[in-house]
């Protein structure tokens, strides 16, 4: 029997967070920070600090998700660039071979012209 991972809830957030969701968490964090800086009431400070901790954790974990996703994309891009560069090197060799044939053809045409000029 295969155990299936739990399916996401219908309204599960996108991970990493969308720009809109991340901005909302950052705004909430900023508002909590302003409130913390603006009060000396220990009860309010406790409530705000307790509320702020999971927000910081979410933003930190979102940063990690973005970094890991970027790392995977970077590695995939590096492979793609290396493959493309190999193809470009092959193309360069082919073009160089064609160009050398064109140069040779030009030299032959010049020699033919010289012969036809000297011996019409």
C-alpha positions as CSV (number, residue, x, y, z in Angstrom):
1,X,0.0,0.0,0.0
2,X,1.4,3.4,-1.0
3,X,1.0,6.3,1.3
4,X,0.1,9.4,-0.5
5,X,1.2,12.8,0.8
6,X,-1.6,15.0,2.0
7,X,-3.1,17.0,-0.8
8,X,-2.8,20.8,-0.4
9,X,-5.8,22.6,1.0
10,X,-7.9,24.3,-1.7
11,X,-6.7,27.7,-0.6
12,X,-3.1,26.8,0.1
13,X,-0.7,29.6,-0.5
14,X,1.8,29.4,-3.4
15,X,5.3,28.7,-2.3
16,X,7.5,30.6,-2.7
17,X,5.0,33.4,-1.9
18,X,3.6,35.4,-4.7
19,X,5.0,39.0,-4.8
20,X,1.6,40.2,-3.6
21,X,1.6,37.8,-0.6
22,X,5.2,38.6,0.3
23,X,4.5,42.3,0.2
24,X,1.5,41.8,2.5
25,X,3.6,39.9,5.0
26,X,6.4,42.5,4.8
27,X,3.8,45.3,5.4
28,X,2.4,43.4,8.3
29,X,6.0,42.9,9.7
30,X,6.7,46.7,9.3
31,X,3.5,47.6,11.0
32,X,4.3,45.3,14.0
33,X,7.8,46.8,14.2
34,X,6.3,50.3,14.2
35,X,3.9,49.3,17.0
36,X,6.7,47.6,19.0
37,X,8.9,50.7,18.7
38,X,5.9,52.9,19.7
39,X,4.9,51.3,23.0
40,X,6.4,50.5,26.3
41,X,3.4,48.5,27.6
42,X,4.9,45.1,28.4
43,X,1.6,43.3,27.6
44,X,1.3,44.9,24.2
45,X,5.0,44.2,23.5
46,X,4.5,40.5,24.4
47,X,1.5,40.2,22.1
48,X,3.2,42.1,19.2
49,X,6.5,40.1,19.6
50,X,4.5,36.8,19.6
51,X,2.6,37.9,16.5
52,X,5.8,39.0,14.7
53,X,7.8,35.8,15.3
54,X,5.8,33.6,12.8
55,X,5.8,36.5,10.3
56,X,9.6,36.6,10.4
57,X,9.7,32.8,10.1
58,X,7.5,32.9,7.1
59,X,9.6,35.5,5.4
60,X,12.8,33.7,6.2
61,X,11.6,30.4,4.9
62,X,10.3,32.1,1.8
63,X,13.8,33.5,1.2
64,X,15.2,30.0,1.5
65,X,12.6,28.7,-1.0
66,X,13.5,31.5,-3.4
67,X,17.2,30.8,-3.0
68,X,16.8,27.1,-3.6
69,X,14.6,27.7,-6.6
70,X,17.1,30.2,-8.0
71,X,19.9,27.7,-7.4
72,X,18.1,25.0,-9.3
73,X,17.3,27.5,-12.1
74,X,20.9,28.7,-12.1
75,X,22.2,25.1,-12.5
76,X,19.7,24.4,-15.3
77,X,20.7,27.6,-17.0
78,X,24.4,26.8,-16.7
79,X,23.8,23.4,-18.5
80,X,21.7,25.1,-21.1
81,X,24.4,27.8,-21.7
82,X,27.1,25.1,-22.0
83,X,25.1,23.1,-24.5
84,X,24.4,26.3,-26.5
85,X,28.0,27.2,-26.5
86,X,29.0,23.8,-27.8
87,X,26.5,24.2,-30.6
88,X,27.9,27.7,-31.3
89,X,31.5,26.3,-31.4
90,X,30.4,23.7,-34.0
91,X,28.6,26.4,-36.0
92,X,31.7,28.6,-35.9
93,X,33.8,25.7,-37.2
94,X,31.4,25.1,-40.0
95,X,31.3,28.7,-41.0
96,X,35.1,28.9,-40.9
97,X,35.3,25.9,-43.2
98,X,32.8,27.5,-45.6
99,X,34.7,30.8,-45.4
100,X,38.0,29.1,-46.2
101,X,36.4,27.6,-49.3
102,X,35.1,31.0,-50.3
103,X,38.6,32.5,-49.8
104,X,40.0,29.7,-51.9
105,X,37.4,30.2,-54.6
106,X,38.2,33.9,-54.6
107,X,41.9,33.1,-55.1
108,X,41.1,30.8,-57.9
109,X,38.8,33.4,-59.6
110,X,41.6,36.0,-59.2
111,X,44.1,33.5,-60.8
112,X,41.6,32.8,-63.7
113,X,41.2,36.6,-64.2
114,X,44.9,37.0,-64.4
115,X,45.3,34.2,-66.9
116,X,42.5,35.7,-69.0
117,X,44.0,39.1,-68.8
118,X,47.4,37.9,-69.9
119,X,46.2,35.4,-72.4
120,X,42.8,36.6,-73.7
